[in-house]
Amino acid sequence: MLPNMSSLQHLFPINLSADWQNQIPEGLNTYVRDWLLDESSLTARLKANATTFRLAVLGQQITYCSEREACIYIKAGERVLAREVVLFCDDKPQVFARSLLPLTSLTGEQKALAELGEQPLGQVIFSSPKLKRKALQIAEFSSDNQLKALNHQLGLPQQTSVWGRRSTFLIDDKPILVAEVFLPNSLAYKQG
């Protein structure tokens, strides 16, 4: 059973402040590592592992990129469209995703990215032949961050930590920063 969306939408924005790393920590479970380092579409992989797939939009707003989320392609203080969603497989929450789309990237064909609604961003950008993915970064999120409230609203157990990844995508040299966190009980933590 899916959660009441209004109970989730009041959590927006969650923001993903993390210590993003370019290196994978030693000793990380190989199955989790496989999900974190998979450079193909996460949406496509989730759909392939489920009977039903659904995306719930927590919120979307124009804001400024924070110091903690800034990267080579998106500077702190730059105006961005922030979008947060939860991806569900077979009505079970799998992934929390936060995307930052600089307003300067939302021109030409990419202007449509501001109006996705419940369509997955990954489904759209991975269909572009112009897509380039930059290096993946990995982060571990402890249970005391803003994801704790989301996990509670979703009825998920409070794990000591969960893992996430982020990378910048370029379409026509226009950056899009996508961060994805594998929620407790996600397929990423289950072998087989």
N, CA, C and O of each residue as an XYZ file, in Angstrom:
768
protein
N       0.840     -1.192      0.000
C       0.000      0.000      0.000
C       0.881      1.250      0.000
O       1.819      1.363      0.789
N       0.572      2.161     -0.875
C       1.342      3.392     -0.988
C       0.961      4.371      0.111
O      -0.198      4.422      0.524
N       1.925      5.148      0.587
C       1.645      6.129      1.635
C       0.827      7.295      1.095
O       0.772      7.524     -0.113
N       0.200      8.020      1.997
C      -0.533      9.228      1.659
C       0.477     10.275      1.186
O       1.413     10.608      1.914
N       0.293     10.784     -0.014
C       1.273     11.711     -0.580
C       1.374     13.013      0.198
O       2.461     13.584      0.287
N       0.280     13.498      0.762
C       0.366     14.762      1.509
C       1.249     14.604      2.741
O       1.880     15.565      3.182
N       1.297     13.392      3.300
C       2.171     13.167      4.459
C       3.641     13.180      4.050
O       4.516     13.421      4.881
N       3.911     12.924      2.785
C       5.287     12.959      2.285
C       5.666     14.340      1.764
O       6.794     14.792      1.960
N       4.740     14.999      1.112
C       5.051     16.279      0.474
C       5.414     17.366      1.476
O       6.139     18.300      1.130
N       4.928     17.264      2.708
C       5.286     18.298      3.692
C       6.760     18.200      4.104
O       7.287     19.118      4.733
N       7.429     17.093      3.754
C       8.851     16.931      4.069
C       9.752     17.685      3.092
O      10.923     17.927      3.385
N       9.213     18.052      1.944
C       9.992     18.734      0.902
C      10.370     20.137      1.339
O       9.522     20.834      1.895
N      11.597     20.588      1.117
C      12.726     19.861      0.537
C      13.509     19.095      1.599
O      13.665     19.556      2.730
N      13.994     17.931      1.219
C      14.785     17.108      2.133
C      16.258     17.497      2.072
O      16.936     17.458      3.099
N      16.763     17.863      0.931
C      18.176     18.237      0.767
C      19.098     17.083      1.156
O      18.872     16.401      2.156
N      20.103     16.885      0.378
C      21.037     15.783      0.619
C      22.435     16.309      0.905
O      23.312     16.280      0.041
N      22.628     16.782      2.105
C      23.972     17.179      2.523
C      24.729     15.915      2.878
O      24.300     15.138      3.731
N      25.844     15.721      2.225
C      26.609     14.493      2.456
C      28.075     14.744      2.160
O      28.449     15.738      1.537
N      28.878     13.825      2.620
C      30.306     13.851      2.323
C      30.527     12.952      1.104
O      30.904     11.788      1.241
N      30.290     13.500     -0.077
C      30.388     12.723     -1.310
C      31.836     12.341     -1.581
O      32.737     13.177     -1.504
N      32.047     11.075     -1.897
C      33.385     10.527     -2.120
C      33.528     10.026     -3.553
O      32.576      9.524     -4.152
N      34.724     10.173     -4.083
C      35.011      9.636     -5.413
C      35.439      8.175     -5.352
O      35.430      7.481     -6.368
N      35.814      7.710     -4.169
C      36.281      6.337     -3.971
C      35.212      5.512     -3.254
O      34.467      6.030     -2.422
N      35.149      4.239     -3.585
C      34.249      3.312     -2.902
C      34.940      2.822     -1.642
O      36.091      2.391     -1.701
N      34.256      2.880     -0.493
C      34.881      2.393      0.740
C      35.195      0.898      0.655
O      34.421      0.120      0.099
N      36.331      0.518      1.209
C      36.687     -0.902      1.260
C      35.702     -1.625      2.166
O      35.204     -1.061      3.141
N      35.431     -2.867      1.836
C      34.548     -3.675      2.664
C      33.070     -3.487      2.369
O      32.233     -4.132      3.001
N      32.732     -2.622      1.427
C      31.324     -2.431      1.078
C      30.813     -3.681      0.376
O      31.470     -4.211     -0.520
N      29.659     -4.141      0.779
C      29.010     -5.310      0.202
C      29.034     -5.214     -1.331
O      28.694     -4.175     -1.897
N      29.436     -6.298     -1.992
C      29.576     -6.264     -3.450
C      28.237     -6.046     -4.154
O      28.194     -5.454     -5.232
N      27.149     -6.519     -3.555
C      25.837     -6.329     -4.172
C      25.434     -4.855     -4.132
O      24.942     -4.319     -5.125
N      25.641     -4.203     -2.991
C      25.358     -2.769     -2.865
C      26.276     -1.994     -3.808
O      25.842     -1.062     -4.485
N      27.531     -2.384     -3.844
C      28.510     -1.744     -4.726
C      28.043     -1.804     -6.186
O      28.172     -0.826     -6.923
N      27.503     -2.948     -6.597
C      27.020     -3.113     -7.966
C      25.912     -2.104     -8.285
O      25.909     -1.508     -9.362
N      24.982     -1.915     -7.360
C      23.905     -0.941     -7.574
C      24.459      0.485     -7.596
O      24.047      1.296     -8.426
N      25.377      0.790     -6.700
C      25.933      2.141     -6.627
C      26.728      2.517     -7.876
O      26.689      3.665     -8.318
N      27.441      1.560     -8.436
C      28.331      1.851     -9.561
C      27.715      1.607    -10.935
O      28.356      1.862    -11.955
N      26.493      1.120    -10.970
C      25.823      0.850    -12.241
C      25.580      2.173    -12.972
O      24.859      3.037    -12.474
N      26.177      2.327    -14.144
C      26.067      3.586    -14.882
C      24.892      3.626    -15.848
O      24.689      4.625    -16.537
N      24.120      2.551    -15.902
C      22.935      2.563    -16.757
C      21.788      3.258    -16.007
O      21.973      3.730    -14.885
N      20.645      3.316    -16.613
C      19.486      3.980    -16.019
C      18.986      3.213    -14.796
O      18.635      2.038    -14.895
N      18.957      3.885    -13.645
C      18.428      3.255    -12.430
C      16.940      2.963    -12.607
O      16.456      1.928    -12.149
N      16.220      3.852    -13.258
C      14.796      3.630    -13.522
C      14.600      2.330    -14.292
O      13.747      1.520    -13.930
N      15.372      2.125    -15.340
C      15.252      0.907    -16.149
C      15.586     -0.331    -15.326
O      14.926     -1.361    -15.462
N      16.597     -0.240    -14.481
C      16.982     -1.396    -13.662
C      15.896     -1.722    -12.640
O      15.582     -2.892    -12.421
N      15.329     -0.706    -12.022
C      14.249     -0.944    -11.066
C      13.042     -1.565    -11.765
O      12.450     -2.519    -11.260
N      12.683     -1.028    -12.919
C      11.544     -1.572    -13.670
C      11.774     -3.033    -14.041
O      10.838     -3.832    -14.025
N      13.004     -3.384    -14.373
C      13.328     -4.762    -14.755
C      13.230     -5.724    -13.574
O      13.101     -6.933    -13.767
N      13.291     -5.194    -12.360
C      13.243     -6.028    -11.157
C      11.898     -5.965    -10.443
O      11.793     -6.368     -9.284
N      10.870     -5.464    -11.122
C       9.568     -5.307    -10.469
C       8.436     -5.566    -11.455
O       8.610     -5.474    -12.671
N       7.286     -5.890    -10.906
C       6.083     -6.033    -11.719
C       5.484     -4.664    -12.010
O       5.051     -4.387    -13.129
N       5.463     -3.800    -10.975
C       4.943     -2.443    -11.149
C       5.979     -1.428    -10.687
O       6.755     -1.683     -9.766
N       5.975     -0.285    -11.338
C       6.887      0.808    -11.006
C       6.069      2.082    -10.921
O       5.164      2.306    -11.725
N       6.392      2.915     -9.942
C       5.684      4.183     -9.774
C       6.635      5.222     -9.218
O       7.540      4.902     -8.447
N       6.428      6.454     -9.608
C       7.202      7.573     -9.098
C       6.250      8.523     -8.383
O       5.182      8.843     -8.906
N       6.628      8.970     -7.199
C       5.845      9.960     -6.455
C       6.691     11.217     -6.295
O       7.806     11.160     -5.776
N       6.162     12.342     -6.739
C       6.871     13.617     -6.624
C       6.625     14.194     -5.237
O       5.481     14.433     -4.850
N       7.709     14.418     -4.489
C       7.590     15.068     -3.181
C       7.451     16.572     -3.352
O       6.697     17.220     -2.627
N       8.178     17.120     -4.309
C       8.105     18.550     -4.555
C       9.089     18.991     -5.611
O      10.012     18.268     -5.987
N       8.858     20.210     -6.076
C       9.714     20.811     -7.091
C       9.647     22.321     -6.896
O       8.560     22.887     -6.785
N      10.807     22.975     -6.853
C      10.820     24.430     -6.678
C      12.119     25.025     -7.200
O      13.139     24.343     -7.299
N      12.061     26.304     -7.529
C      13.268     27.032     -7.908
C      13.920     27.521     -6.622
O      13.269     28.114     -5.762
N      15.218     27.263     -6.510
C      15.972     27.614     -5.311
C      17.413     27.919     -5.729
O      17.716     28.054     -6.914
N      18.277     28.022     -4.748
C      19.701     28.249     -5.012
C      20.486     27.005     -4.619
O      20.190     26.382     -3.599
N      21.465     26.644     -5.403
C      22.317     25.499     -5.086
C      23.114     25.814     -3.822
O      23.744     26.867     -3.721
N      23.080     24.903     -2.871
C      23.803     25.096     -1.613
C      25.288     24.776     -1.785
O      25.694     24.128     -2.750
N      26.079     25.242     -0.831
C      27.522     24.918     -0.825
C      27.725     23.409     -0.794
O      28.609     22.887     -1.474
N      26.904     22.698      0.000
C      27.062     21.252      0.185
C      26.720     20.456     -1.073
O      27.230     19.353     -1.268
N      25.860     21.010     -1.923
C      25.462     20.278     -3.121
C      26.204     20.734     -4.378
O      26.108     20.093     -5.424
N      26.933     21.821     -4.278
C      27.647     22.361     -5.438
C      28.660     21.344     -5.965
O      29.178     20.513     -5.220
N      28.924     21.433     -7.255
C      29.898     20.551     -7.900
C      30.615     21.347     -8.986
O      30.396     22.551     -9.119
N      31.450     20.697     -9.744
C      32.212     21.376    -10.794
C      31.286     22.086    -11.782
O      31.598     23.181    -12.251
N      30.158     21.470    -12.093
C      29.280     21.989    -13.140
C      28.169     22.904    -12.632
O      27.589     23.665    -13.406
N      27.871     22.833    -11.337
C      26.815     23.669    -10.751
C      27.400     24.353     -9.528
O      27.786     23.692     -8.564
N      27.462     25.651     -9.567
C      28.117     26.434     -8.512
C      27.151     26.774     -7.376
O      25.943     26.888     -7.586
N      27.698     26.931     -6.182
C      26.913     27.378     -5.028
C      26.306     28.738     -5.361
O      26.978     29.616     -5.904
N      25.040     28.898     -5.030
C      24.347     30.151     -5.288
C      23.681     30.224     -6.650
O      22.914     31.149     -6.915
N      23.965     29.261     -7.516
C      23.332     29.244     -8.840
C      21.858     28.875     -8.696
O      21.504     28.008     -7.896
N      21.009     29.531     -9.466
C      19.570     29.223     -9.419
C      19.309     27.894    -10.132
O      19.730     27.675    -11.268
N      18.603     27.024     -9.423
C      18.323     25.684     -9.939
C      16.863     25.321     -9.694
O      16.204     25.883     -8.819
N      16.381     24.386    -10.472
C      15.099     23.756    -10.212
C      15.416     22.489     -9.430
O      16.059     21.579     -9.954
N      14.970     22.424     -8.183
C      15.189     21.235     -7.349
C      13.931     20.371     -7.421
O      12.815     20.869     -7.270
N      14.122     19.082     -7.652
C      13.006     18.135     -7.748
C      13.340     16.927     -6.889
O      14.430     16.364     -6.991
N      12.399     16.533     -6.043
C      12.589     15.362     -5.186
C      11.465     14.368     -5.426
O      10.291     14.733     -5.489
N      11.852     13.099     -5.560
C      10.891     12.039     -5.845
C      11.241     10.789     -5.038
O      12.356     10.641     -4.537
N      10.261      9.901     -4.927
C      10.486      8.563     -4.385
C      10.073      7.580     -5.475
O       9.003      7.709     -6.070
N      10.936      6.595     -5.730
C      10.663      5.556     -6.716
C      10.183      4.302     -5.990
O      10.803      3.850     -5.028
N       9.068      3.750     -6.468
C       8.463      2.563     -5.859
C       8.494      1.397     -6.837
O       8.242      1.572     -8.029
N       8.804      0.210     -6.333
C       8.683     -1.033     -7.087
C       7.701     -1.913     -6.339
O       7.871     -2.171     -5.148
N       6.677     -2.373     -7.035
C       5.657     -3.216     -6.410
C       5.144     -2.576     -5.118
O       4.969     -3.250     -4.103
N       4.910     -1.277     -5.175
C       4.386     -0.461     -4.066
C       5.315     -0.375     -2.864
O       4.885      0.019     -1.780
N       6.577     -0.735     -3.037
C       7.557     -0.635     -1.949
C       8.565      0.459     -2.300
O       9.137      0.446     -3.390
N       8.789      1.411     -1.377
C       9.735      2.489     -1.665
C      11.156      1.957     -1.809
O      11.636      1.193     -0.970
N      11.818      2.370     -2.880
C      13.165      1.892     -3.185
C      14.222      2.984     -3.113
O      15.288      2.794     -2.529
N      13.918      4.123     -3.710
C      14.929      5.161     -3.903
C      14.325      6.540     -3.670
O      13.225      6.843     -4.131
N      15.072      7.367     -2.943
C      14.776      8.796     -2.862
C      15.745      9.475     -3.816
O      16.946      9.212     -3.762
N      15.247     10.338     -4.684
C      16.117     11.028     -5.640
C      15.897     12.533     -5.571
O      14.769     13.013     -5.456
N      16.998     13.259     -5.643
C      16.963     14.725     -5.674
C      17.755     15.171     -6.897
O      18.916     14.801     -7.067
N      17.118     15.963     -7.739
C      17.747     16.466     -8.955
C      17.859     17.977     -8.883
O      16.945     18.661     -8.422
N      18.984     18.485     -9.342
C      19.188     19.928     -9.467
C      19.417     20.240    -10.935
O      20.371     19.761    -11.547
N      18.533     21.044    -11.484
C      18.623     21.435    -12.883
C      18.820     22.946    -12.936
O      17.876     23.695    -12.687
N      20.031     23.408    -13.256
C      20.243     24.852    -13.354
C      19.248     25.470    -14.339
O      18.941     24.880    -15.375
N      18.756     26.646    -14.010
C      17.800     27.292    -14.907
C      18.419     27.522    -16.282
O      17.714     27.548    -17.291
N      19.739     27.690    -16.316
C      20.425     27.863    -17.603
C      20.431     26.575    -18.432
O      20.670     26.614    -19.640
N      20.169     25.438    -17.784
C      20.090     24.162    -18.507
C      18.699     23.923    -19.084
O      18.529     23.085    -19.969
N      17.712     24.651    -18.589
C      16.326     24.418    -18.994
C      15.953     25.282    -20.197
O      15.000     26.060    -20.158
N      16.727     25.121    -21.261
C      16.480     25.848    -22.503
C      16.455     24.848    -23.649
O      16.933     23.722    -23.511
N      15.905     25.258    -24.767
C      15.834     24.368    -25.923
C      15.043     23.111    -25.594
O      14.008     23.174    -24.930
N      15.537     21.968    -26.063
C      14.854     20.691    -25.819
C      14.746     20.371    -24.328
O      13.793     19.721    -23.900
N      15.717     20.824    -23.542
C      15.736     20.507    -22.110
C      14.698     21.297    -21.309
O      14.496     21.018    -20.127
N      14.046     22.263    -21.923
C      13.014     23.039    -21.225
C      11.905     22.118    -20.705
O      11.308     22.385    -19.662
N      11.635     21.041    -21.434
C      10.592     20.084    -21.044
C      10.915     19.376    -19.729
O      10.011     18.835    -19.093
N      12.183     19.366    -19.307
C      12.564     18.696    -18.059
C      11.952     19.373    -16.833
O      11.884     18.769    -15.763
N      11.511     20.604    -16.980
C      10.875     21.315    -15.872
C       9.422     20.895    -15.690
O       8.800     21.249    -14.688
N       8.877     20.152    -16.636
C       7.458     19.781    -16.619
C       7.264     18.265    -16.672
O       6.368     17.788    -17.368
N       8.072     17.515    -15.963
C       8.013     16.049    -16.043
C       6.825     15.441    -15.311
O       6.366     14.359    -15.677
N       6.321     16.116    -14.287
C       5.253     15.515    -13.496
C       5.738     14.212    -12.887
O       6.789     14.179    -12.247
N       4.976     13.127    -13.079
C       5.348     11.833    -12.502
C       6.156     10.965    -13.471
O       6.288      9.758    -13.265
N       6.682     11.570    -14.505
C       7.558     10.847    -15.430
C       8.976     10.862    -14.862
O       9.453     11.917    -14.444
N       9.657      9.721    -14.837
C      11.025      9.676    -14.308
C      12.007     10.480    -15.158
O      12.015     10.371    -16.385
N      12.825     11.277    -14.502
C      13.863     12.047    -15.183
C      14.808     11.113    -15.939
O      15.170     11.384    -17.084
N      15.207     10.012    -15.295
C      16.129      9.065    -15.919
C      15.603      8.499    -17.222
O      16.358      8.305    -18.174
N      14.308      8.235    -17.262
C      13.690      7.692    -18.469
C      13.837      8.674    -19.631
O      14.020      8.269    -20.779
N      13.756      9.959    -19.320
C      13.859     10.991    -20.353
C      15.310     11.209    -20.772
O      15.623     11.191    -21.962
N      16.191     11.414    -19.800
C      17.564     11.776    -20.181
C      18.328     10.607    -20.796
O      19.176     10.818    -21.664
N      18.043      9.373    -20.359
C      18.757      8.232    -20.939
C      18.301      7.936    -22.365
O      18.944      7.157    -23.069
N      17.198      8.547    -22.798
C      16.766      8.367    -24.187
C      17.458      9.358    -25.127
O      17.311      9.268    -26.346
N      18.211     10.303    -24.556
C      18.902     11.296    -25.380
C      20.238     10.751    -25.884
O      21.061     10.302    -25.087
N      20.460     10.787    -27.197
C      21.758     10.352    -27.728
C      22.888     11.316    -27.362
O      24.064     10.992    -27.528
N      22.529     12.496    -26.868
C      23.528     13.510    -26.507
C      23.978     13.401    -25.051
O      24.806     14.192    -24.599
N      23.441     12.432    -24.318
C      23.720     12.306    -22.882
C      25.161     11.883    -22.614
O      25.675     10.950    -23.231
N      25.801     12.588    -21.682
C      27.122     12.205    -21.175
C      27.018     12.171    -19.661
O      26.506     13.104    -19.043
N      27.507     11.091    -19.067
C      27.494     10.974    -17.609
C      28.904     11.178    -17.090
O      29.855     10.567    -17.576
N      29.026     12.037    -16.107
C      30.316     12.275    -15.470
C      30.486     11.281    -14.320
O      29.602     10.461    -14.072
N      31.604     11.352    -13.629
C      31.953     10.376    -12.591
C      30.899     10.289    -11.487
O      30.311     11.288    -11.073
N      30.686      9.065    -11.033
C      29.798      8.822     -9.894
C      30.514      9.163     -8.595
O      31.719      8.948     -8.465
N      29.768      9.692     -7.640
C      30.265      9.892     -6.283
C      29.345      9.115     -5.348
O      28.156      8.952     -5.622
N      29.908      8.640     -4.245
C      29.193      7.785     -3.303
C      29.154      8.460     -1.938
O      30.086      9.169     -1.558
N      28.057      8.231     -1.199
C      27.967      8.749      0.172
C      27.171      7.776      1.032
O      26.270      7.081      0.564
N      27.539      7.758      2.295
C      26.792      6.990      3.291
C      25.999      7.992      4.118
O      26.538      8.998      4.579
N      24.713      7.705      4.299
C      23.831      8.586      5.057
C      23.466      7.913      6.370
O      22.935      6.802      6.382
N      23.755      8.590      7.471
C      23.422      8.028      8.781
C      21.946      8.263      9.075
O      21.290      9.054      8.397
N      21.434      7.580     10.078
C      20.008      7.656     10.396
C      19.608      8.972     11.048
O      18.424      9.191     11.302
N      20.564      9.851     11.325
C      20.198     11.106     11.976
C      20.054     12.270     10.996
O      19.988     13.423     11.421
N      20.004     11.993      9.712
C      19.836     13.086      8.756
C      18.362     13.253      8.386
O      17.493     12.612      8.977
N      18.089     14.110      7.412
C      16.711     14.416      7.033
C      15.963     13.235      6.424
O      14.735     13.264      6.341
N      16.667     12.214      6.005
C      15.997     11.041      5.444
C      15.238     10.253      6.503
O      14.339      9.478      6.175
N      15.590     10.442      7.766
C      14.941      9.699      8.852
C      13.433      9.947      8.859
O      12.652      9.007      9.007
N      13.021     11.202      8.702
C      11.593     11.529      8.688
C      10.901     10.898      7.479
O       9.772     10.420      7.588
N      11.572     10.897      6.337
C      11.004     10.267      5.147
C      10.832      8.772      5.371
O       9.775      8.214      5.073
N      11.868      8.120      5.894
C      11.783      6.686      6.176
C      10.622      6.385      7.115
O       9.897      5.409      6.924
N      10.448      7.229      8.130
C       9.357      7.037      9.092
C       8.001      7.144      8.385
O       7.133      6.292      8.579
N       7.818      8.183      7.570
C       6.551      8.373      6.856
C       6.273      7.236      5.875
O       5.117      6.907      5.608
N       7.324      6.646      5.348
C       7.170      5.535      4.403
C       7.000      4.193      5.111
O       6.794      3.169      4.461
N       7.087      4.196      6.443
C       6.952      2.956      7.207
C       8.159      2.050      7.088
O       8.044      0.832      7.228
N       9.317      2.639      6.828
C      10.544      1.855      6.668
C      11.293      1.746      7.985
O      11.185      2.627      8.838
N      12.050      0.671      8.157
C      12.851      0.543      9.378
C      13.948      1.604      9.405
O      14.394      2.080      8.361
N      14.367      1.960     10.592
C      15.444      2.942     10.745
C      16.780      2.203     10.762
O      17.236      1.757     11.815
N      17.396      2.077      9.605
C      18.720      1.468      9.510
C      19.751      2.448     10.044
O      19.525      3.658     10.049
N      20.885      1.920     10.493
C      21.952      2.810     10.950
C      22.451      3.692      9.829
O      22.802      4.850     10.057
N      22.486      3.157      8.615
C      22.909      3.974      7.483
C      22.353      3.395      6.187
O      22.001      2.218      6.102
N      22.286      4.265      5.183
C      21.910      3.856      3.830
C      22.929      4.486      2.880
O      23.659      5.405      3.250
N      22.960      3.981      1.666
C      23.949      4.435      0.693
C      23.285      5.197     -0.441
O      22.132      4.952     -0.793
N      24.043      6.123     -0.999
C      23.551      6.890     -2.131
C      24.666      7.194     -3.106
O      25.844      6.968     -2.829
N      24.271      7.704     -4.239
C      25.226      8.071     -5.276
C      24.731      9.338     -5.958
O      23.544      9.663     -5.912
N      25.648     10.037     -6.583
C      25.250     11.191     -7.385
C      26.198     11.316     -8.568
O      27.356     10.901     -8.516
N      25.678     11.889     -9.613
C      26.523     12.206    -10.756
C      25.885     13.334    -11.543
O      24.687     13.603    -11.451
N      26.733     13.975    -12.314
C      26.273     15.042    -13.186
C      26.111     14.469    -14.582
O      26.982     13.765    -15.094
N      24.981     14.786    -15.178
C      24.721     14.418    -16.567
C      24.821     15.686    -17.404
O      24.426     16.764    -16.960
N      25.343     15.554    -18.597
C      25.403     16.677    -19.531
C      24.618     16.314    -20.786
O      24.830     15.261    -21.388
N      23.713     17.203    -21.165
C      23.009     17.084    -22.441
C      23.249     18.403    -23.160
O      22.861     19.462    -22.665
N      23.878     18.345    -24.305
C      24.289     19.575    -25.008
C      25.131     20.458    -24.091
O      25.010     21.682    -24.119
N      25.977     19.839    -23.283
C      26.849     20.534    -22.324
C      26.083     21.293    -21.244
O      26.643     22.180    -20.600
N      24.817     20.958    -21.041
C      24.009     21.559    -19.974
C      23.939     20.557    -18.819
O      23.497     19.425    -19.015
N      24.373     20.959    -17.610
C      24.442     20.011    -16.495
C      23.110     19.763    -15.789
O      22.248     20.638    -15.700
N      22.980     18.538    -15.293
C      21.878     18.115    -14.427
C      22.517     17.250    -13.348
O      23.162     16.249    -13.659
N      22.347     17.623    -12.091
C      22.912     16.848    -10.985
C      21.822     15.958    -10.406
O      20.764     16.445    -10.006
N      22.077     14.661    -10.360
C      21.102     13.702     -9.844
C      21.731     12.923     -8.696
O      22.784     12.306     -8.851
N      21.066     12.962     -7.535
C      21.491     12.178     -6.370
C      20.398     11.163     -6.069
O      19.212     11.491     -6.083
N      20.805      9.930     -5.796
C      19.865      8.836     -5.534
C      20.302      8.109     -4.271
O      21.460      7.712     -4.140
N      19.362      7.938     -3.340
C      19.652      7.236     -2.089
C      18.795      5.981     -2.037
O      17.576      6.036     -2.205
N      19.447      4.853     -1.803
C      18.738      3.579     -1.690
C      18.152      3.486     -0.282
O      18.886      3.393      0.702
N      16.837      3.512     -0.202
C      16.136      3.516      1.082
C      16.242      2.150      1.764
O      16.546      1.156      1.105
N      15.992      2.091      3.086
C      16.005      0.791      3.773
C      15.058     -0.189      3.064
O      14.008      0.216      2.564
N      15.417     -1.434      3.023
C      14.660     -2.507      2.357
C      14.693     -2.411      0.836
O      13.958     -3.131      0.160
N      15.527     -1.540      0.289
C      15.655     -1.406     -1.162
C      16.231     -2.682     -1.767
O      16.924     -3.447     -1.096
N      15.935     -2.895     -3.034
C      16.510     -4.026     -3.765
C      18.035     -4.003     -3.723
O      18.675     -5.049     -3.831
N      18.614     -2.826     -3.567
C      20.077     -2.702     -3.542
C      20.709     -3.426     -2.360
O      21.894     -3.757     -2.397
N      19.934     -3.673     -1.318
C      20.472     -4.339     -0.126
C      20.129     -5.826     -0.094
O      20.491     -6.528      0.851
N      19.429     -6.310     -1.128
C      19.001     -7.713     -1.158
C      19.732     -8.447     -2.261
O      19.777     -7.982     -3.399
N      20.293     -9.568     -1.937
C      20.994    -10.365     -2.944
C      20.019    -11.296     -3.634
O      19.033    -11.752     -3.054
N      20.334    -11.565     -4.911
C      19.541    -12.553     -5.636
C      18.450    -11.998     -6.475
O      17.726    -12.752     -7.125
